[in-house]
């Protein structure tokens, strides 16, 4: 999708963690979310029971738990299921002694007159389980990976369109365990000044490094910066930006100096650097 959609949340009960409907104004897909604590009341209420008594797929999530079986320090437990009556299946999960870990239920369905059929539900359950395992962001508690049924061309289109929208809604409400993290791109190469200015930059680094609490670092602008560090906080007192033939030394609260040769780094300039450093130091000490 070219643009991320906007969703609205409708509270179906008088409780922030009760049954909520997450909607998109142009989609028929229906997403319901509830805390485990509030869900029994929803299932006992005739109105909210009907909201859940539909064919659909559902996701149960719990808090992170320490795992010694994976290379991750913490795993989020996840269970993915489907039913022709999600309300009845959730009722059984609430009383299941082996499923006391989950804290949130998310239900995905299509309303009448074109609800999901059983093949749709099984297909979506299988695809969500497969995606969650590939993403490796959670600990799947499904004992057996559900098999994907054969679908007609029309049913396949319905299910795939539903899945695409469901993944967006799930990510929007924080249940983002179905997509792999994109690879972290390598950092851009360290910026280097033109060869004719290298000695000049080195001299500036030497000057700024002579102060006790000063550190140098570079940014992707590209430029070099000198900062004063104090108890984890810092303030930049010099920025070094170069062009093809000269350097701009920008001294915070003091001024901007154009340098072309080593001879430009005279006593006046050195005093200006010291002034910028001490002003930054006083600023951090306030």
C-alpha positions as CSV (number, residue, x, y, z in Angstrom):
1,X,0.0,0.0,0.0
2,X,1.3,3.4,-1.0
3,X,0.3,5.1,2.3
4,X,-0.3,3.8,5.8
5,X,-4.0,3.8,6.6
6,X,-5.7,5.5,9.5
7,X,-7.6,3.4,12.0
8,X,-10.2,4.3,14.6
9,X,-10.9,2.5,17.9
10,X,-14.5,2.1,19.1
11,X,-15.0,1.1,22.7
12,X,-17.8,-1.5,22.9
13,X,-17.7,-1.6,26.7
14,X,-17.3,0.9,29.4
15,X,-13.7,-0.1,30.1
16,X,-10.4,0.9,28.5
17,X,-9.2,-2.7,28.4
18,X,-12.6,-4.1,27.4
19,X,-13.8,-5.2,24.0
20,X,-12.7,-2.6,21.4
21,X,-13.2,-2.6,17.6
22,X,-10.4,-1.3,15.4
23,X,-11.7,-0.2,12.1
24,X,-10.8,1.4,8.8
25,X,-13.7,3.3,7.2
26,X,-13.2,1.7,3.8
27,X,-12.6,-1.9,4.9
28,X,-15.0,-4.7,5.9
29,X,-12.3,-6.4,7.9
30,X,-13.2,-6.3,11.6
31,X,-10.6,-6.4,14.4
32,X,-11.7,-6.9,18.0
33,X,-9.2,-6.7,20.9
34,X,-9.8,-7.4,24.6
35,X,-7.8,-8.0,27.7
36,X,-8.1,-11.5,29.3
37,X,-9.3,-9.9,32.5
38,X,-12.3,-8.3,30.8
39,X,-13.1,-11.0,28.3
40,X,-15.3,-13.2,30.6
41,X,-17.7,-10.3,31.0
42,X,-17.8,-9.8,27.3
43,X,-18.7,-13.4,26.7
44,X,-21.5,-13.3,29.3
45,X,-23.0,-10.2,27.7
46,X,-25.4,-11.0,24.9
47,X,-24.5,-8.0,22.8
48,X,-20.7,-8.4,23.0
49,X,-21.0,-12.2,22.8
50,X,-22.5,-11.8,19.3
51,X,-19.6,-9.7,18.3
52,X,-17.3,-12.6,19.1
53,X,-19.5,-15.4,18.0
54,X,-18.3,-15.3,14.4
55,X,-16.0,-17.3,12.1
56,X,-12.5,-15.9,12.2
57,X,-8.9,-16.2,13.3
58,X,-7.5,-15.0,16.6
59,X,-4.2,-14.3,18.3
60,X,-3.4,-14.7,22.0
61,X,-0.4,-12.8,23.3
62,X,1.2,-12.7,26.7
63,X,4.0,-10.8,28.5
64,X,7.6,-11.5,27.7
65,X,9.1,-14.5,29.5
66,X,12.7,-15.5,30.0
67,X,13.7,-18.3,27.7
68,X,16.8,-20.5,27.9
69,X,16.0,-22.3,24.7
70,X,16.6,-19.4,22.3
71,X,19.3,-16.9,21.6
72,X,17.0,-14.1,22.8
73,X,16.8,-13.0,26.4
74,X,13.0,-12.6,26.2
75,X,10.3,-14.1,24.1
76,X,6.7,-13.0,23.7
77,X,4.4,-16.0,23.8
78,X,1.9,-16.2,21.0
79,X,-0.9,-18.5,20.0
80,X,-2.8,-18.4,16.7
81,X,-6.1,-20.1,16.2
82,X,-9.2,-20.2,14.1
83,X,-12.8,-21.2,14.6
84,X,-16.3,-21.0,13.2
85,X,-17.2,-19.5,16.6
86,X,-14.3,-17.6,18.1
87,X,-16.4,-16.9,21.2
88,X,-16.6,-20.6,22.0
89,X,-12.9,-21.1,21.4
90,X,-11.9,-18.2,23.6
91,X,-14.2,-19.6,26.3
92,X,-12.3,-22.8,26.2
93,X,-8.9,-21.0,26.3
94,X,-10.0,-19.1,29.4
95,X,-10.5,-22.4,31.3
96,X,-7.5,-24.2,29.9
97,X,-4.9,-24.8,32.6
98,X,-2.1,-24.9,30.0
99,X,-3.1,-21.5,28.6
100,X,-3.0,-19.3,31.7
101,X,-0.2,-17.2,30.2
102,X,-2.0,-15.1,27.7
103,X,-3.2,-11.5,28.6
104,X,-4.7,-10.2,25.3
105,X,-6.9,-11.6,22.6
106,X,-7.2,-10.2,19.1
107,X,-10.0,-11.4,16.8
108,X,-10.1,-10.9,13.0
109,X,-13.2,-11.5,11.0
110,X,-15.5,-10.4,8.2
111,X,-19.1,-9.4,9.0
112,X,-22.3,-10.7,7.4
113,X,-23.4,-11.1,4.7
114,X,-19.9,-12.3,3.5
115,X,-18.1,-13.8,6.5
116,X,-15.0,-15.9,6.4
117,X,-15.6,-19.5,5.6
118,X,-13.8,-22.4,7.3
119,X,-11.3,-22.7,4.5
120,X,-10.5,-19.0,4.8
121,X,-9.9,-19.4,8.5
122,X,-7.7,-22.4,8.2
123,X,-5.6,-20.7,5.5
124,X,-5.2,-17.5,7.5
125,X,-4.3,-19.5,10.6
126,X,-1.6,-21.4,8.6
127,X,-0.2,-18.2,7.0
128,X,0.0,-16.3,10.3
129,X,1.7,-19.2,12.0
130,X,4.2,-19.4,9.2
131,X,4.9,-15.7,9.2
132,X,5.3,-15.6,12.9
133,X,7.8,-18.4,12.8
134,X,9.8,-16.8,10.0
135,X,9.8,-13.4,11.8
136,X,11.3,-15.0,15.0
137,X,9.9,-12.2,17.2
138,X,7.9,-14.5,19.4
139,X,7.6,-17.9,20.9
140,X,4.8,-19.8,19.1
141,X,2.9,-22.0,21.5
142,X,1.0,-23.8,18.7
143,X,2.1,-27.4,19.1
144,X,1.5,-28.3,15.5
145,X,1.8,-26.0,12.5
146,X,-1.6,-25.9,10.8
147,X,-1.8,-27.1,7.2
148,X,-3.0,-24.7,4.6
149,X,-6.1,-26.0,2.7
150,X,-6.5,-25.8,-1.1
151,X,-8.5,-22.7,-2.0
152,X,-10.2,-21.7,-5.2
153,X,-8.8,-18.7,-7.1
154,X,-11.6,-16.4,-5.7
155,X,-11.2,-17.6,-2.1
156,X,-7.4,-17.2,-2.4
157,X,-7.8,-13.6,-3.4
158,X,-10.3,-12.9,-0.5
159,X,-7.9,-14.5,2.0
160,X,-4.8,-12.8,0.7
161,X,-6.4,-9.4,0.7
162,X,-7.7,-10.0,4.2
163,X,-4.3,-11.1,5.4
164,X,-2.6,-8.0,4.0
165,X,-5.0,-5.7,5.8
166,X,-4.9,-7.8,9.0
167,X,-1.1,-7.5,9.2
168,X,-1.4,-3.7,9.0
169,X,-4.0,-3.6,11.8
170,X,-2.0,-6.1,14.0
171,X,1.1,-4.0,13.6
172,X,-0.8,-0.8,14.4
173,X,-2.1,-2.2,17.7
174,X,1.4,-3.5,18.7
175,X,0.9,-7.1,17.7
176,X,3.8,-6.9,15.3
177,X,5.2,-10.4,15.4
178,X,4.6,-11.4,11.8
179,X,7.2,-9.4,9.8
180,X,10.9,-9.8,9.8
181,X,13.0,-6.9,10.9
182,X,14.7,-5.3,7.9
183,X,18.4,-5.7,7.8
184,X,20.3,-3.0,9.5
185,X,22.2,-1.0,6.8
186,X,25.9,-0.5,7.3
187,X,26.9,2.9,8.6
188,X,28.0,5.3,5.9
189,X,31.8,5.7,5.6
190,X,33.5,8.1,7.9
191,X,33.6,11.6,6.2
192,X,37.1,12.7,5.4
193,X,38.1,16.3,4.4
194,X,39.9,17.0,1.1
195,X,43.6,16.0,1.2
196,X,44.7,19.7,1.2
197,X,42.8,20.3,4.5
198,X,43.7,17.1,6.4
199,X,46.5,18.8,8.4
200,X,44.3,21.7,9.2
201,X,41.6,19.4,10.6
202,X,44.2,17.4,12.5
203,X,45.4,20.6,14.2
204,X,41.8,21.5,15.2
205,X,41.3,18.1,16.7
206,X,44.6,18.5,18.6
207,X,43.5,21.9,20.0
208,X,40.1,20.8,21.1
209,X,41.4,17.5,22.6
210,X,43.7,19.5,24.9
211,X,40.7,20.4,27.1
212,X,40.0,17.8,29.9
213,X,36.3,17.0,29.2
214,X,36.4,17.4,25.4
215,X,35.6,14.6,22.9
216,X,35.5,14.5,19.1
217,X,33.0,12.7,17.0
218,X,31.7,12.9,13.4
219,X,28.3,13.1,11.9
220,X,26.9,12.2,8.5
221,X,26.5,15.8,7.5
222,X,29.5,15.4,6.9
223,X,31.4,17.3,9.6
224,X,33.4,16.8,12.8
225,X,32.3,18.1,16.1
226,X,33.9,18.7,19.5
227,X,31.8,18.4,22.6
228,X,32.1,18.9,26.3
229,X,30.9,15.9,28.3
230,X,29.7,16.2,31.9
231,X,27.9,13.4,33.8
232,X,26.4,11.8,30.7
233,X,25.2,15.1,29.2
234,X,27.1,17.1,26.6
235,X,27.2,20.3,24.6
236,X,28.9,20.9,21.3
237,X,31.3,23.8,21.4
238,X,33.0,23.4,17.9
239,X,31.7,22.3,14.5
240,X,34.2,21.8,11.7
241,X,32.7,21.9,8.2
242,X,34.8,21.9,5.1
243,X,34.4,23.0,1.5
244,X,36.9,22.3,-1.3
245,X,39.4,24.9,-0.3
246,X,38.8,26.0,3.3
247,X,37.2,25.1,6.6
248,X,34.5,26.7,8.7
249,X,35.2,26.4,12.4
250,X,31.9,27.2,14.1
251,X,32.4,28.0,17.8
252,X,29.2,27.9,19.9
253,X,28.4,31.3,21.4
254,X,31.6,32.8,20.1
255,X,31.6,33.0,16.3
256,X,32.4,31.5,12.9
257,X,35.9,31.3,11.5
258,X,37.1,30.6,8.0
259,X,40.5,28.8,8.0
260,X,42.6,28.1,4.9
261,X,46.0,27.5,6.2
262,X,47.7,26.4,9.5
263,X,48.8,30.0,9.9
264,X,45.1,31.0,10.3
265,X,45.2,29.1,13.6
266,X,46.7,31.9,15.6
267,X,46.5,32.9,19.3
268,X,43.3,34.8,18.7
269,X,41.6,31.8,17.3
270,X,43.0,29.5,20.0
271,X,41.5,31.9,22.6
272,X,38.2,31.8,20.8
273,X,38.2,28.0,21.0
274,X,39.0,28.1,24.7
275,X,36.2,30.6,25.2
276,X,33.7,28.4,23.4
277,X,34.8,25.4,25.5
278,X,34.5,27.2,28.8
279,X,31.0,28.6,27.9
280,X,29.8,25.1,27.1
281,X,31.3,23.8,30.4
282,X,29.5,26.6,32.3
283,X,26.2,25.8,30.5
284,X,26.4,22.1,31.5
285,X,27.2,23.2,35.1
286,X,24.1,25.2,35.5
